[in-house]
């Protein structure tokens, strides 16, 4: 069966209805909240937490935030719950690095399925708690990060033809992750922080393989990252070229996140909003990091800048990335509430080319 002949999951209808009514709110950063917990190496390993985690490794685990799904599930659930109560309609799983490729740094490749399945279940529990309080439906986004490898670029300056990972290795790793997220009850899949579009294509391929096995297609959110003032991804694409590279997947939304604060992201979102014939999503950082790697931009400042995106008709979904907190998400939700969601235009049939350069 062809991917687009698959039956759509039941979540499409309520998500689309919500997106027509108002700007949809995504959650904020996990890392910021986890750092605030002040956890030790022992906490990451689950010692004293009552964790029955059967995955063992000789590698230090502090900094492996995804592992907290298994070793500190209550703490992770509480973070998700706070974002839901701050106004988030869509809350991401804490699975940004939950692939065999990324978890190899910690010797926990064997934990990948459990990380993703339990990661989705934890978010669902948090959202059900929030819905029981205010009656608002909320959705679990299975977060799929870019991995720490790039399929388009060589990590060896002396050997430009070398690649540290192949397309099939990425496809297999992403497939393991996405199957776990689906098993845990993810409502949609979010392929995010894309710096290399070839990596994203492997994730898209894996998503549709997983959807075919599952028997239905989940909404697919795709979010790239513009790495600097050049206005391009790390692999060299402009927002327009990026869109034409992934448009074949007919994503529920396309957007940008991370790397930049809202002010620097605005022209790139404007470019993307002008070409994309689907919903657009923006979740910038809380400004740029200071000399200590911290984010100084407060909730009101971030919210005011994102409100400008809404006022200009650039977005359908907004949230926050690095440095944002539940207070940021609450302020963003309030700031965009007066504005209508972006009107999705119909693309005219035309030849479109894409690549590392765009004229």
C-alpha positions as CSV (number, residue, x, y, z in Angstrom):
1,X,0.0,0.0,0.0
2,X,1.3,3.5,-0.9
3,X,1.9,5.8,2.1
4,X,-0.9,8.2,1.3
5,X,-3.4,5.4,0.8
6,X,-3.0,4.6,4.5
7,X,-6.0,5.4,6.7
8,X,-5.4,8.6,8.6
9,X,-5.3,8.3,12.4
10,X,-8.3,9.6,14.3
11,X,-6.2,12.5,15.7
12,X,-6.1,14.3,12.4
13,X,-9.6,15.6,12.6
14,X,-9.4,17.3,16.1
15,X,-6.0,18.7,15.4
16,X,-7.1,20.2,12.1
17,X,-10.2,21.6,13.8
18,X,-8.2,23.2,16.5
19,X,-5.7,24.7,14.0
20,X,-8.6,26.3,12.1
21,X,-10.0,27.8,15.3
22,X,-6.8,29.4,16.7
23,X,-3.0,29.3,16.9
24,X,-2.0,26.0,18.4
25,X,0.5,26.0,21.3
26,X,3.5,23.7,21.5
27,X,5.5,23.2,24.7
28,X,8.9,24.5,25.6
29,X,12.4,23.2,26.4
30,X,13.0,20.0,28.4
31,X,16.8,20.6,29.0
32,X,16.2,23.9,30.8
33,X,13.7,22.2,33.2
34,X,15.9,19.1,33.8
35,X,19.0,21.2,34.6
36,X,16.9,23.0,37.2
37,X,16.4,19.7,39.0
38,X,20.1,19.5,39.9
39,X,20.4,15.8,39.4
40,X,23.5,13.8,40.2
41,X,25.1,10.9,38.3
42,X,23.3,8.6,40.8
43,X,20.0,10.2,40.0
44,X,20.5,9.6,36.3
45,X,21.4,6.0,37.0
46,X,18.2,5.5,39.0
47,X,19.8,4.7,42.3
48,X,17.4,5.4,45.1
49,X,14.6,6.2,42.7
50,X,13.0,2.8,42.8
51,X,13.7,2.3,39.1
52,X,13.5,-1.3,37.9
53,X,15.5,-0.3,34.8
54,X,17.1,-3.4,33.3
55,X,19.5,-1.5,31.1
56,X,23.0,-1.3,32.4
57,X,26.1,0.5,31.1
58,X,29.6,1.3,32.3
59,X,29.4,4.7,30.8
60,X,28.7,7.8,32.9
61,X,25.0,8.8,32.3
62,X,24.8,12.3,33.7
63,X,23.6,14.5,30.8
64,X,21.7,11.7,29.2
65,X,18.4,13.4,29.7
66,X,16.4,10.8,27.8
67,X,17.4,8.2,30.3
68,X,15.4,10.0,33.0
69,X,12.3,8.6,31.3
70,X,13.2,5.3,32.9
71,X,15.1,6.4,36.1
72,X,13.1,9.5,37.1
73,X,9.7,9.1,35.4
74,X,7.8,11.2,38.0
75,X,10.1,14.2,37.6
76,X,9.7,14.0,33.8
77,X,5.9,13.6,34.0
78,X,5.7,16.7,36.2
79,X,7.6,18.8,33.6
80,X,5.2,17.7,30.9
81,X,2.3,18.4,33.2
82,X,3.5,22.0,33.9
83,X,3.7,22.7,30.2
84,X,0.2,21.3,29.7
85,X,-1.1,23.5,32.4
86,X,0.8,26.5,31.0
87,X,-1.3,26.2,27.8
88,X,0.4,23.7,25.6
89,X,-1.9,21.8,23.2
90,X,0.9,19.6,22.0
91,X,3.6,18.3,24.4
92,X,6.7,16.6,23.1
93,X,8.2,13.4,24.5
94,X,11.6,13.6,26.2
95,X,13.1,11.4,23.4
96,X,15.3,13.9,21.4
97,X,18.3,11.5,21.6
98,X,16.5,8.2,21.9
99,X,18.0,6.5,18.8
100,X,20.6,3.7,18.8
101,X,23.0,6.2,17.1
102,X,22.7,8.9,19.8
103,X,22.5,6.4,22.7
104,X,25.7,4.7,21.6
105,X,27.6,7.5,23.3
106,X,26.1,6.1,26.6
107,X,26.3,2.4,25.8
108,X,22.4,2.2,26.0
109,X,21.5,1.2,22.4
110,X,19.4,-1.6,24.0
111,X,17.2,0.8,25.9
112,X,15.9,2.6,22.8
113,X,12.5,0.9,22.5
114,X,11.8,1.3,26.2
115,X,12.9,5.0,26.2
116,X,10.5,5.8,23.3
117,X,7.5,3.7,24.4
118,X,7.7,4.9,28.1
119,X,8.5,8.4,27.0
120,X,5.2,8.6,25.1
121,X,3.3,6.9,28.0
122,X,4.6,9.5,30.5
123,X,3.4,12.4,28.4
124,X,0.0,10.8,28.0
125,X,-0.3,10.4,31.7
126,X,0.6,14.1,32.2
127,X,-1.8,15.3,29.6
128,X,-4.6,13.1,31.0
129,X,-4.0,14.7,34.4
130,X,-4.3,18.2,32.9
131,X,-7.4,17.4,30.8
132,X,-9.1,16.0,34.0
133,X,-8.6,19.5,35.5
134,X,-9.8,21.7,32.6
135,X,-11.3,19.4,30.0
136,X,-9.0,20.6,27.2
137,X,-7.8,17.9,24.8
138,X,-4.1,17.7,24.3
139,X,-1.8,15.7,22.0
140,X,1.4,13.7,22.4
141,X,4.2,14.5,19.9
142,X,6.8,11.9,19.6
143,X,10.1,13.9,19.4
144,X,12.6,12.6,16.8
145,X,15.9,14.5,17.0
146,X,18.5,14.7,14.2
147,X,21.1,12.3,15.9
148,X,24.7,13.4,16.3
149,X,25.7,12.2,12.8
150,X,25.2,13.9,9.4
151,X,24.6,12.0,6.2
152,X,25.5,14.9,3.9
153,X,28.8,16.2,5.4
154,X,32.1,14.7,6.2
155,X,33.4,15.1,9.8
156,X,36.9,14.7,8.5
157,X,38.2,17.8,6.8
158,X,41.0,15.8,5.2
159,X,38.5,13.4,3.6
160,X,35.4,15.2,2.2
161,X,34.0,12.0,0.8
162,X,33.8,10.2,4.1
163,X,30.5,9.8,5.9
164,X,30.1,8.7,9.5
165,X,26.6,7.3,8.9
166,X,24.7,5.9,5.9
167,X,21.1,6.6,4.9
168,X,20.1,3.1,5.8
169,X,21.7,3.2,9.2
170,X,19.7,6.4,9.9
171,X,16.5,4.8,8.5
172,X,16.9,1.8,10.7
173,X,17.7,3.8,13.8
174,X,14.8,6.2,13.2
175,X,12.4,3.3,12.5
176,X,13.3,1.7,15.9
177,X,12.6,5.0,17.6
178,X,9.3,5.7,15.8
179,X,7.9,2.2,16.4
180,X,8.6,2.7,20.1
181,X,6.8,6.1,20.1
182,X,3.8,4.6,18.3
183,X,3.7,1.7,20.8
184,X,3.6,4.2,23.6
185,X,0.6,6.0,22.1
186,X,2.1,9.1,20.4
187,X,-0.5,11.0,18.6
188,X,1.9,12.5,16.0
189,X,5.5,12.4,15.1
190,X,7.7,15.5,15.2
191,X,11.0,15.3,13.3
192,X,12.8,18.3,14.7
193,X,16.0,20.5,14.7
194,X,16.9,19.3,11.2
195,X,20.3,20.5,10.2
196,X,20.8,18.0,7.4
197,X,17.8,17.3,5.1
198,X,19.2,13.9,4.1
199,X,18.9,12.9,7.8
200,X,15.3,14.2,7.7
201,X,14.5,12.2,4.6
202,X,15.7,9.0,6.3
203,X,13.4,9.9,9.3
204,X,10.5,10.5,6.9
205,X,11.1,7.2,5.1
206,X,11.3,5.4,8.5
207,X,8.1,7.1,9.7
208,X,6.1,5.9,6.7
209,X,7.5,2.4,7.0
210,X,6.4,2.5,10.6
211,X,2.9,3.9,9.7
212,X,2.5,1.0,7.2
213,X,3.2,-1.5,9.9
214,X,0.9,0.3,12.3
215,X,-1.9,0.4,9.6
216,X,-2.5,4.1,9.8
217,X,-0.7,7.4,9.2
218,X,0.0,9.7,12.0
219,X,0.3,13.5,11.5
220,X,3.9,14.4,10.7
221,X,5.4,17.7,11.9
222,X,8.8,18.6,10.4
223,X,11.0,21.4,11.8
224,X,14.4,22.5,10.5
225,X,17.0,24.7,12.1
226,X,18.8,27.7,10.5
227,X,22.2,27.6,12.1
228,X,23.5,31.2,11.6
229,X,23.0,34.5,9.8
230,X,23.6,32.9,6.4
231,X,19.9,31.9,6.5
232,X,20.7,28.2,5.7
233,X,20.7,24.9,7.3
234,X,24.1,23.3,8.1
235,X,23.8,21.2,4.9
236,X,23.3,24.4,2.9
237,X,19.6,24.8,2.2
238,X,17.5,28.0,2.5
239,X,14.0,27.6,4.0
240,X,12.5,27.5,0.5
241,X,14.8,24.7,-0.6
242,X,14.2,22.8,2.6
243,X,10.5,23.0,2.1
244,X,10.7,21.7,-1.5
245,X,13.0,18.8,-0.2
246,X,10.4,17.5,2.3
247,X,7.1,18.6,0.7
248,X,6.6,15.2,-0.8
249,X,5.8,13.9,2.7
250,X,2.7,16.1,2.9
251,X,3.5,17.1,6.5
252,X,0.9,18.3,8.9
253,X,3.2,21.2,9.6
254,X,6.6,22.5,8.6
255,X,8.6,25.0,10.6
256,X,11.8,26.1,12.3
257,X,13.2,25.7,15.8
258,X,16.3,26.1,17.9
259,X,19.6,27.9,17.0
260,X,18.1,31.4,16.8
261,X,15.9,33.6,19.0
262,X,12.6,34.8,17.6
263,X,14.0,38.1,16.3
264,X,16.7,36.4,14.1
265,X,14.2,33.6,13.1
266,X,11.5,36.0,11.8
267,X,12.8,36.5,8.2
268,X,13.3,32.8,7.7
269,X,9.8,32.0,9.0
270,X,8.4,34.6,6.6
271,X,10.2,32.9,3.7
272,X,8.9,29.5,4.7
273,X,5.3,30.8,5.3
274,X,5.3,32.3,1.8
275,X,6.0,28.9,0.1
276,X,4.5,26.2,2.3
277,X,1.1,24.9,1.5
278,X,0.6,23.4,4.9
279,X,0.5,24.6,8.6
280,X,3.6,26.5,9.8
281,X,5.3,26.1,13.2
282,X,7.9,28.3,15.0
283,X,9.5,27.5,18.3
284,X,12.6,29.7,18.7
285,X,15.0,29.8,21.6
286,X,14.7,32.3,24.4
287,X,17.1,34.6,22.5
288,X,20.8,33.7,22.1
289,X,22.8,32.1,24.9
290,X,25.1,34.3,27.0
291,X,28.8,33.7,27.6
292,X,27.8,31.0,30.2
293,X,25.5,29.2,27.8
294,X,22.4,30.5,29.7
295,X,19.3,32.2,28.1
296,X,18.5,35.6,29.5
297,X,15.3,36.4,27.5
298,X,12.3,36.5,29.7
299,X,8.8,35.2,29.0
300,X,7.3,38.6,28.1
301,X,10.1,39.5,25.7
302,X,10.0,36.1,23.9
303,X,6.2,36.2,23.8
304,X,6.1,39.8,22.3
305,X,8.4,38.7,19.5
306,X,6.3,35.6,18.7
307,X,3.1,37.6,18.9
308,X,4.6,39.6,16.0
309,X,4.8,36.4,14.0
310,X,1.1,35.8,14.7
311,X,0.2,39.4,13.9
312,X,2.0,39.2,10.5
313,X,0.2,35.9,9.7
314,X,3.3,33.7,9.6
315,X,2.3,30.9,12.0
316,X,-0.3,28.3,12.9
317,X,1.7,26.6,15.7
318,X,4.1,28.3,18.2
319,X,6.1,27.2,21.2
320,X,9.6,27.5,22.6
321,X,12.9,25.8,22.3
322,X,16.2,26.2,24.3
323,X,15.9,28.3,27.4
324,X,12.1,28.5,27.4
325,X,10.0,27.5,30.5
326,X,6.4,26.9,31.4
327,X,6.3,30.7,32.1
328,X,7.4,31.4,28.6
329,X,4.7,29.1,27.1
330,X,2.0,30.7,29.2
331,X,3.1,34.1,28.1
332,X,3.3,33.0,24.4
333,X,-0.2,31.5,24.6
334,X,-1.6,34.7,26.0
335,X,0.2,36.9,23.5
336,X,-0.9,35.1,20.4
337,X,-4.5,34.5,21.5
338,X,-5.9,37.7,19.9
339,X,-4.6,36.7,16.4
340,X,-6.1,34.4,13.8
341,X,-4.0,31.5,12.6
342,X,-2.1,31.9,9.3
343,X,-4.3,31.2,6.2
344,X,-2.8,28.2,4.4
345,X,-2.5,28.9,0.7
346,X,-2.8,26.5,-2.2
347,X,0.3,26.1,-4.2
348,X,0.1,26.5,-7.9
349,X,1.4,23.5,-9.9
350,X,4.9,24.3,-11.0
351,X,8.3,22.8,-11.3
352,X,10.4,23.4,-8.2
353,X,14.1,22.6,-7.8
354,X,16.0,22.3,-4.6
355,X,19.6,21.9,-3.4
356,X,22.3,23.5,-1.4
357,X,22.0,26.8,-3.3
358,X,18.9,28.8,-4.0
359,X,18.7,31.8,-6.3
